């Protein structure tokens, strides 16, 4: 069981930098992650990276 199983995280600024790293890390710990960013392509890229793993 991962540390963040059954948790939901809404990450603002998930398209790059600390937001992207936080989203990927929380997903790897078991959280369901929603990525939000003014840069829609960046947020979708982060979501795609998470979905690949």
PQR file with spaces between the fields and no chain letter, atoms N, CA, C, O and H, PARSE charges and radii, in Angstrom:
ATOM       1  N    UNK     1       0.841   -1.178    0.000 -0.4000 1.5000
ATOM       2  CA   UNK     1       0.000    0.000    0.000 -0.0000 2.0000
ATOM       3  C    UNK     1       0.889    1.246    0.000  0.5500 1.7000
ATOM       4  O    UNK     1       1.767    1.404    0.849 -0.5500 1.4000
ATOM       5  N    UNK     2       0.641    2.116   -0.965 -0.4000 1.5000
ATOM       6  CA   UNK     2       1.430    3.344   -1.079 -0.0000 2.0000
ATOM       7  C    UNK     2       0.977    4.378   -0.051  0.5500 1.7000
ATOM       8  O    UNK     2      -0.147    4.328    0.450 -0.5500 1.4000
ATOM       9  H    UNK     2      -0.071    1.988   -1.654  0.4000 1.0000
ATOM      10  N    UNK     3       1.848    5.288    0.245 -0.4000 1.5000
ATOM      11  CA   UNK     3       1.622    6.292    1.281 -0.0000 2.0000
ATOM      12  C    UNK     3       0.399    7.174    1.023  0.5500 1.7000
ATOM      13  O    UNK     3      -0.273    7.587    1.969 -0.5500 1.4000
ATOM      14  H    UNK     3       2.761    5.329   -0.162  0.4000 1.0000
ATOM      15  N    UNK     4       0.106    7.465   -0.236 -0.4000 1.5000
ATOM      16  CA   UNK     4      -1.010    8.359   -0.551 -0.0000 2.0000
ATOM      17  C    UNK     4      -2.195    7.653   -1.202  0.5500 1.7000
ATOM      18  O    UNK     4      -3.019    8.305   -1.843 -0.5500 1.4000
ATOM      19  H    UNK     4       0.651    7.130   -1.004  0.4000 1.0000
ATOM      20  N    UNK     5      -2.295    6.338   -1.051 -0.4000 1.5000
ATOM      21  CA   UNK     5      -3.452    5.611   -1.574 -0.0000 2.0000
ATOM      22  C    UNK     5      -4.730    6.224   -1.022  0.5500 1.7000
ATOM      23  O    UNK     5      -4.770    6.670    0.124 -0.5500 1.4000
ATOM      24  H    UNK     5      -1.625    5.809   -0.530  0.4000 1.0000
ATOM      25  N    UNK     6      -5.778    6.243   -1.846 -0.4000 1.5000
ATOM      26  CA   UNK     6      -7.092    6.775   -1.465 -0.0000 2.0000
ATOM      27  C    UNK     6      -7.063    8.267   -1.176  0.5500 1.7000
ATOM      28  O    UNK     6      -7.935    8.769   -0.466 -0.5500 1.4000
ATOM      29  H    UNK     6      -5.746    5.881   -2.778  0.4000 1.0000
ATOM      30  N    UNK     7      -6.082    8.990   -1.709 -0.4000 1.5000
ATOM      31  CA   UNK     7      -5.995   10.448   -1.558 -0.0000 2.0000
ATOM      32  C    UNK     7      -6.104   11.078   -2.944  0.5500 1.7000
ATOM      33  O    UNK     7      -5.738   10.471   -3.950 -0.5500 1.4000
ATOM      34  H    UNK     7      -5.373    8.582   -2.285  0.4000 1.0000
ATOM      35  N    UNK     8      -6.610   12.295   -2.974 -0.4000 1.5000
ATOM      36  CA   UNK     8      -6.729   13.049   -4.216 -0.0000 2.0000
ATOM      37  C    UNK     8      -5.916   14.326   -4.071  0.5500 1.7000
ATOM      38  O    UNK     8      -5.995   15.000   -3.044 -0.5500 1.4000
ATOM      39  H    UNK     8      -6.907   12.788   -2.156  0.4000 1.0000
ATOM      40  N    UNK     9      -5.132   14.665   -5.097 -0.4000 1.5000
ATOM      41  CA   UNK     9      -4.326   15.885   -5.075 -0.0000 2.0000
ATOM      42  C    UNK     9      -4.665   16.735   -6.297  0.5500 1.7000
ATOM      43  O    UNK     9      -4.656   16.242   -7.425 -0.5500 1.4000
ATOM      44  H    UNK     9      -5.068   14.117   -5.931  0.4000 1.0000
ATOM      45  N    UNK    10      -4.963   18.006   -6.068 -0.4000 1.5000
ATOM      46  CA   UNK    10      -5.134   18.976   -7.145 -0.0000 2.0000
ATOM      47  C    UNK    10      -3.878   19.830   -7.147  0.5500 1.7000
ATOM      48  O    UNK    10      -3.627   20.581   -6.205 -0.5500 1.4000
ATOM      49  H    UNK    10      -4.970   18.406   -5.151  0.4000 1.0000
ATOM      50  N    UNK    11      -3.095   19.713   -8.201 -0.4000 1.5000
ATOM      51  CA   UNK    11      -1.822   20.423   -8.284 -0.0000 2.0000
ATOM      52  C    UNK    11      -1.962   21.581   -9.267  0.5500 1.7000
ATOM      53  O    UNK    11      -2.175   21.373  -10.461 -0.5500 1.4000
ATOM      54  H    UNK    11      -3.299   19.103   -8.966  0.4000 1.0000
ATOM      55  N    UNK    12      -1.840   22.803   -8.751 -0.4000 1.5000
ATOM      56  CA   UNK    12      -1.840   23.973   -9.629 -0.0000 2.0000
ATOM      57  C    UNK    12      -0.399   24.247  -10.049  0.5500 1.7000
ATOM      58  O    UNK    12       0.534   24.078   -9.263 -0.5500 1.4000
ATOM      59  H    UNK    12      -1.667   22.973   -7.781  0.4000 1.0000
ATOM      60  N    UNK    13      -0.235   24.666  -11.282 -0.4000 1.5000
ATOM      61  CA   UNK    13       1.112   24.875  -11.810 -0.0000 2.0000
ATOM      62  C    UNK    13       1.787   23.569  -12.176  0.5500 1.7000
ATOM      63  O    UNK    13       3.014   23.467  -12.155 -0.5500 1.4000
ATOM      64  H    UNK    13      -0.993   24.803  -11.920  0.4000 1.0000
ATOM      65  N    UNK    14       0.977   22.561  -12.515 -0.4000 1.5000
ATOM      66  CA   UNK    14       1.510   21.226  -12.787 -0.0000 2.0000
ATOM      67  C    UNK    14       2.202   21.105  -14.139  0.5500 1.7000
ATOM      68  O    UNK    14       2.759   20.055  -14.456 -0.5500 1.4000
ATOM      69  H    UNK    14      -0.019   22.643  -12.532  0.4000 1.0000
ATOM      70  N    UNK    15       2.172   22.158  -14.932 -0.4000 1.5000
ATOM      71  CA   UNK    15       2.762   22.090  -16.265 -0.0000 2.0000
ATOM      72  C    UNK    15       4.274   22.125  -16.293  0.5500 1.7000
ATOM      73  O    UNK    15       4.885   21.710  -17.278 -0.5500 1.4000
ATOM      74  H    UNK    15       1.719   23.012  -14.675  0.4000 1.0000
ATOM      75  N    UNK    16       4.895   22.619  -15.216 -0.4000 1.5000
ATOM      76  CA   UNK    16       6.355   22.714  -15.208 -0.0000 2.0000
ATOM      77  C    UNK    16       6.871   22.914  -13.790  0.5500 1.7000
ATOM      78  O    UNK    16       6.108   23.177  -12.860 -0.5500 1.4000
ATOM      79  H    UNK    16       4.399   22.956  -14.416  0.4000 1.0000
ATOM      80  N    UNK    17       8.164   22.786  -13.652 -0.4000 1.5000
ATOM      81  CA   UNK    17       8.842   23.102  -12.396 -0.0000 2.0000
ATOM      82  C    UNK    17       8.405   22.288  -11.195  0.5500 1.7000
ATOM      83  O    UNK    17       8.200   21.077  -11.275 -0.5500 1.4000
ATOM      84  H    UNK    17       8.784   22.573  -14.407  0.4000 1.0000
ATOM      85  N    UNK    18       8.268   22.993  -10.071 -0.4000 1.5000
ATOM      86  CA   UNK    18       7.924   22.342   -8.807 -0.0000 2.0000
ATOM      87  C    UNK    18       6.551   21.686   -8.880  0.5500 1.7000
ATOM      88  O    UNK    18       6.354   20.603   -8.330 -0.5500 1.4000
ATOM      89  H    UNK    18       8.435   23.977  -10.006  0.4000 1.0000
ATOM      90  N    UNK    19       5.596   22.331   -9.557 -0.4000 1.5000
ATOM      91  CA   UNK    19       4.260   21.755   -9.693 -0.0000 2.0000
ATOM      92  C    UNK    19       4.292   20.429  -10.432  0.5500 1.7000
ATOM      93  O    UNK    19       3.629   19.470  -10.035 -0.5500 1.4000
ATOM      94  H    UNK    19       5.756   23.211  -10.005  0.4000 1.0000
ATOM      95  N    UNK    20       5.069   20.379  -11.513 -0.4000 1.5000
ATOM      96  CA   UNK    20       5.192   19.130  -12.284 -0.0000 2.0000
ATOM      97  C    UNK    20       5.835   18.038  -11.427  0.5500 1.7000
ATOM      98  O    UNK    20       5.358   16.904  -11.386 -0.5500 1.4000
ATOM      99  H    UNK    20       5.607   21.158  -11.836  0.4000 1.0000
ATOM     100  N    UNK    21       6.908   18.393  -10.755 -0.4000 1.5000
ATOM     101  CA   UNK    21       7.600   17.420   -9.907 -0.0000 2.0000
ATOM     102  C    UNK    21       6.691   16.928   -8.783  0.5500 1.7000
ATOM     103  O    UNK    21       6.690   15.741   -8.455 -0.5500 1.4000
ATOM     104  H    UNK    21       7.296   19.314  -10.789  0.4000 1.0000
ATOM     105  N    UNK    22       5.926   17.831   -8.201 -0.4000 1.5000
ATOM     106  CA   UNK    22       5.014   17.456   -7.115 -0.0000 2.0000
ATOM     107  C    UNK    22       3.930   16.509   -7.619  0.5500 1.7000
ATOM     108  O    UNK    22       3.602   15.525   -6.956 -0.5500 1.4000
ATOM     109  H    UNK    22       5.927   18.795   -8.468  0.4000 1.0000
ATOM     110  N    UNK    23       3.375   16.807   -8.790 -0.4000 1.5000
ATOM     111  CA   UNK    23       2.325   15.962   -9.355 -0.0000 2.0000
ATOM     112  C    UNK    23       2.841   14.554   -9.623  0.5500 1.7000
ATOM     113  O    UNK    23       2.184   13.568   -9.288 -0.5500 1.4000
ATOM     114  H    UNK    23       3.641   17.606   -9.329  0.4000 1.0000
ATOM     115  N    UNK    24       4.014   14.467  -10.227 -0.4000 1.5000
ATOM     116  CA   UNK    24       4.593   13.159  -10.542 -0.0000 2.0000
ATOM     117  C    UNK    24       4.911   12.398   -9.260  0.5500 1.7000
ATOM     118  O    UNK    24       4.652   11.197   -9.172 -0.5500 1.4000
ATOM     119  H    UNK    24       4.548   15.267  -10.499  0.4000 1.0000
ATOM     120  N    UNK    25       5.464   13.078   -8.277 -0.4000 1.5000
ATOM     121  CA   UNK    25       5.816   12.427   -7.010 -0.0000 2.0000
ATOM     122  C    UNK    25       4.575   11.924   -6.277  0.5500 1.7000
ATOM     123  O    UNK    25       4.555   10.793   -5.794 -0.5500 1.4000
ATOM     124  H    UNK    25       5.674   14.053   -8.349  0.4000 1.0000
ATOM     125  N    UNK    26       3.540   12.763   -6.194 -0.4000 1.5000
ATOM     126  CA   UNK    26       2.326   12.349   -5.492 -0.0000 2.0000
ATOM     127  C    UNK    26       1.651   11.180   -6.197  0.5500 1.7000
ATOM     128  O    UNK    26       1.127   10.278   -5.543 -0.5500 1.4000
ATOM     129  H    UNK    26       3.556   13.683   -6.587  0.4000 1.0000
ATOM     130  N    UNK    27       1.661   11.190   -7.524 -0.4000 1.5000
ATOM     131  CA   UNK    27       1.102   10.065   -8.270 -0.0000 2.0000
ATOM     132  C    UNK    27       1.896    8.796   -7.995  0.5500 1.7000
ATOM     133  O    UNK    27       1.317    7.720   -7.850 -0.5500 1.4000
ATOM     134  H    UNK    27       2.087   11.922   -8.056  0.4000 1.0000
ATOM     135  N    UNK    28       3.216    8.915   -7.922 -0.4000 1.5000
ATOM     136  CA   UNK    28       4.049    7.737   -7.654 -0.0000 2.0000
ATOM     137  C    UNK    28       3.825    7.195   -6.247  0.5500 1.7000
ATOM     138  O    UNK    28       4.091    6.024   -5.975 -0.5500 1.4000
ATOM     139  H    UNK    28       3.687    9.790   -8.039  0.4000 1.0000
ATOM     140  N    UNK    29       3.337    8.052   -5.357 -0.4000 1.5000
ATOM     141  CA   UNK    29       3.032    7.638   -3.982 -0.0000 2.0000
ATOM     142  C    UNK    29       1.607    7.107   -3.855  0.5500 1.7000
ATOM     143  O    UNK    29       1.187    6.733   -2.760 -0.5500 1.4000
ATOM     144  H    UNK    29       3.121    9.003   -5.577  0.4000 1.0000
ATOM     145  N    UNK    30       0.849    7.069   -4.970 -0.4000 1.5000
ATOM     146  CA   UNK    30      -0.471    6.455   -4.961 -0.0000 2.0000
ATOM     147  C    UNK    30      -1.656    7.392   -5.043  0.5500 1.7000
ATOM     148  O    UNK    30      -2.793    6.924   -5.096 -0.5500 1.4000
ATOM     149  H    UNK    30       1.190    7.374   -5.859  0.4000 1.0000
ATOM     150  N    UNK    31      -1.438    8.699   -5.056 -0.4000 1.5000
ATOM     151  CA   UNK    31      -2.548    9.653   -5.105 -0.0000 2.0000
ATOM     152  C    UNK    31      -3.151    9.728   -6.504  0.5500 1.7000
ATOM     153  O    UNK    31      -2.459    9.541   -7.506 -0.5500 1.4000
ATOM     154  H    UNK    31      -0.515    9.080   -5.013  0.4000 1.0000
ATOM     155  N    UNK    32      -4.448   10.003   -6.554 -0.4000 1.5000
ATOM     156  CA   UNK    32      -5.092   10.369   -7.812 -0.0000 2.0000
ATOM     157  C    UNK    32      -4.812   11.854   -7.993  0.5500 1.7000
ATOM     158  O    UNK    32      -5.147   12.653   -7.118 -0.5500 1.4000
ATOM     159  H    UNK    32      -5.010   10.155   -5.740  0.4000 1.0000
ATOM     160  N    UNK    33      -4.207   12.236   -9.108 -0.4000 1.5000
ATOM     161  CA   UNK    33      -3.734   13.607   -9.293 -0.0000 2.0000
ATOM     162  C    UNK    33      -4.497   14.298  -10.418  0.5500 1.7000
ATOM     163  O    UNK    33      -4.682   13.735  -11.497 -0.5500 1.4000
ATOM     164  H    UNK    33      -3.935   11.587   -9.818  0.4000 1.0000
ATOM     165  N    UNK    34      -4.941   15.532  -10.147 -0.4000 1.5000
ATOM     166  CA   UNK    34      -5.525   16.394  -11.161 -0.0000 2.0000
ATOM     167  C    UNK    34      -4.524   17.509  -11.428  0.5500 1.7000
ATOM     168  O    UNK    34      -4.107   18.209  -10.505 -0.5500 1.4000
ATOM     169  H    UNK    34      -4.791   15.989   -9.270  0.4000 1.0000
ATOM     170  N    UNK    35      -4.139   17.676  -12.686 -0.4000 1.5000
ATOM     171  CA   UNK    35      -3.141   18.675  -13.066 -0.0000 2.0000
ATOM     172  C    UNK    35      -3.831   19.922  -13.617  0.5500 1.7000
ATOM     173  O    UNK    35      -4.647   19.840  -14.536 -0.5500 1.4000
ATOM     174  H    UNK    35      -4.477   17.108  -13.436  0.4000 1.0000
ATOM     175  N    UNK    36      -3.493   21.072  -13.045 -0.4000 1.5000
ATOM     176  CA   UNK    36      -4.040   22.346  -13.514 -0.0000 2.0000
ATOM     177  C    UNK    36      -2.895   23.314  -13.799  0.5500 1.7000
ATOM     178  O    UNK    36      -1.916   23.375  -13.055 -0.5500 1.4000
ATOM     179  H    UNK    36      -2.831   21.139  -12.299  0.4000 1.0000
ATOM     180  N    UNK    37      -3.034   24.067  -14.886 -0.4000 1.5000
ATOM     181  CA   UNK    37      -2.023   25.060  -15.232 -0.0000 2.0000
ATOM     182  C    UNK    37      -2.599   25.979  -16.303  0.5500 1.7000
ATOM     183  O    UNK    37      -3.439   25.554  -17.097 -0.5500 1.4000
ATOM     184  H    UNK    37      -3.830   24.018  -15.490  0.4000 1.0000
ATOM     185  N    UNK    38      -2.158   27.226  -16.332 -0.4000 1.5000
ATOM     186  CA   UNK    38      -2.546   28.127  -17.414 -0.0000 2.0000
ATOM     187  C    UNK    38      -2.004   27.626  -18.746  0.5500 1.7000
ATOM     188  O    UNK    38      -2.596   27.878  -19.796 -0.5500 1.4000
ATOM     189  H    UNK    38      -1.475   27.571  -15.687  0.4000 1.0000
ATOM     190  N    UNK    39      -0.877   26.915  -18.704 -0.4000 1.5000
ATOM     191  CA   UNK    39      -0.284   26.284  -19.883 -0.0000 2.0000
ATOM     192  C    UNK    39      -0.930   24.909  -20.042  0.5500 1.7000
ATOM     193  O    UNK    39      -0.467   23.919  -19.477 -0.5500 1.4000
ATOM     194  H    UNK    39      -0.396   26.710  -17.851  0.4000 1.0000
ATOM     195  N    UNK    40      -2.012   24.871  -20.825 -0.4000 1.5000
ATOM     196  CA   UNK    40      -2.772   23.630  -20.976 -0.0000 2.0000
ATOM     197  C    UNK    40      -1.916   22.489  -21.522  0.5500 1.7000
ATOM     198  O    UNK    40      -2.033   21.353  -21.064 -0.5500 1.4000
ATOM     199  H    UNK    40      -2.389   25.675  -21.284  0.4000 1.0000
ATOM     200  N    UNK    41      -1.063   22.782  -22.490 -0.4000 1.5000
ATOM     201  CA   UNK    41      -0.206   21.740  -23.061 -0.0000 2.0000
ATOM     202  C    UNK    41       0.747   21.177  -22.009  0.5500 1.7000
ATOM     203  O    UNK    41       0.992   19.971  -21.973 -0.5500 1.4000
ATOM     204  H    UNK    41      -0.968   23.705  -22.862  0.4000 1.0000
ATOM     205  N    UNK    42       1.278   22.040  -21.160 -0.4000 1.5000
ATOM     206  CA   UNK    42       2.169   21.589  -20.096 -0.0000 2.0000
ATOM     207  C    UNK    42       1.455   20.683  -19.111  0.5500 1.7000
ATOM     208  O    UNK    42       1.989   19.648  -18.714 -0.5500 1.4000
ATOM     209  H    UNK    42       1.079   23.019  -21.189  0.4000 1.0000
ATOM     210  N    UNK    43       0.243   21.071  -18.712 -0.4000 1.5000
ATOM     211  CA   UNK    43      -0.533   20.256  -17.774 -0.0000 2.0000
ATOM     212  C    UNK    43      -0.878   18.904  -18.393  0.5500 1.7000
ATOM     213  O    UNK    43      -0.809   17.872  -17.726 -0.5500 1.4000
ATOM     214  H    UNK    43      -0.190   21.913  -19.034  0.4000 1.0000
ATOM     215  N    UNK    44      -1.248   18.920  -19.667 -0.4000 1.5000
ATOM     216  CA   UNK    44      -1.556   17.660  -20.344 -0.0000 2.0000
ATOM     217  C    UNK    44      -0.310   16.791  -20.479  0.5500 1.7000
ATOM     218  O    UNK    44      -0.393   15.566  -20.398 -0.5500 1.4000
ATOM     219  H    UNK    44      -1.303   19.759  -20.208  0.4000 1.0000
ATOM     220  N    UNK    45       0.834   17.417  -20.684 -0.4000 1.5000
ATOM     221  CA   UNK    45       2.088   16.669  -20.754 -0.0000 2.0000
ATOM     222  C    UNK    45       2.415   15.992  -19.435  0.5500 1.7000
ATOM     223  O    UNK    45       2.856   14.843  -19.412 -0.5500 1.4000
ATOM     224  H    UNK    45       0.902   18.412  -20.751  0.4000 1.0000
ATOM     225  N    UNK    46       2.199   16.703  -18.341 -0.4000 1.5000
ATOM     226  CA   UNK    46       2.425   16.113  -17.020 -0.0000 2.0000
ATOM     227  C    UNK    46       1.462   14.956  -16.792  0.5500 1.7000
ATOM     228  O    UNK    46       1.857   13.898  -16.303 -0.5500 1.4000
ATOM     229  H    UNK    46       1.841   17.636  -18.360  0.4000 1.0000
ATOM     230  N    UNK    47       0.193   15.161  -17.149 -0.4000 1.5000
ATOM     231  CA   UNK    47      -0.802   14.097  -16.990 -0.0000 2.0000
ATOM     232  C    UNK    47      -0.427   12.877  -17.828  0.5500 1.7000
ATOM     233  O    UNK    47      -0.596   11.742  -17.383 -0.5500 1.4000
ATOM     234  H    UNK    47      -0.128   16.021  -17.546  0.4000 1.0000
ATOM     235  N    UNK    48       0.078   13.107  -19.030 -0.4000 1.5000
ATOM     236  CA   UNK    48       0.497   11.993  -19.887 -0.0000 2.0000
ATOM     237  C    UNK    48       1.677   11.247  -19.275  0.5500 1.7000
ATOM     238  O    UNK    48       1.731   10.018  -19.327 -0.5500 1.4000
ATOM     239  H    UNK    48       0.215   14.029  -19.392  0.4000 1.0000
ATOM     240  N    UNK    49       2.613   11.978  -18.700 -0.4000 1.5000
ATOM     241  CA   UNK    49       3.758   11.346  -18.035 -0.0000 2.0000
ATOM     242  C    UNK    49       3.288   10.472  -16.883  0.5500 1.7000
ATOM     243  O    UNK    49       3.775    9.356  -16.701 -0.5500 1.4000
ATOM     244  H    UNK    49       2.569   12.976  -18.658  0.4000 1.0000
ATOM     245  N    UNK    50       2.344   10.983  -16.110 -0.4000 1.5000
ATOM     246  CA   UNK    50       1.802   10.217  -14.982 -0.0000 2.0000
ATOM     247  C    UNK    50       1.093    8.968  -15.491  0.5500 1.7000
ATOM     248  O    UNK    50       1.255    7.887  -14.925 -0.5500 1.4000
ATOM     249  H    UNK    50       1.949   11.889  -16.258  0.4000 1.0000
ATOM     250  N    UNK    51       0.310    9.110  -16.557 -0.4000 1.5000
ATOM     251  CA   UNK    51      -0.444    7.977  -17.097 -0.0000 2.0000
ATOM     252  C    UNK    51       0.470    6.875  -17.629  0.5500 1.7000
ATOM     253  O    UNK    51       0.099    5.702  -17.602 -0.5500 1.4000
ATOM     254  H    UNK    51       0.178    9.988  -17.017  0.4000 1.0000
ATOM     255  N    UNK    52       1.665    7.238  -18.112 -0.4000 1.5000
ATOM     256  CA   UNK    52       2.609    6.252  -18.641 -0.0000 2.0000
ATOM     257  C    UNK    52       3.162    5.335  -17.558  0.5500 1.7000
ATOM     258  O    UNK    52       3.575    4.211  -17.845 -0.5500 1.4000
ATOM     259  H    UNK    52       1.966    8.191  -18.133  0.4000 1.0000
ATOM     260  N    UNK    53       3.171    5.805  -16.329 -0.4000 1.5000
ATOM     261  CA   UNK    53       3.778    5.036  -15.243 -0.0000 2.0000
ATOM     262  C    UNK    53       2.764    4.368  -14.434  0.5500 1.7000
ATOM     263  O    UNK    53       3.099    3.675  -13.474 -0.5500 1.4000
ATOM     264  H    UNK    53       2.836    6.717  -16.096  0.4000 1.0000
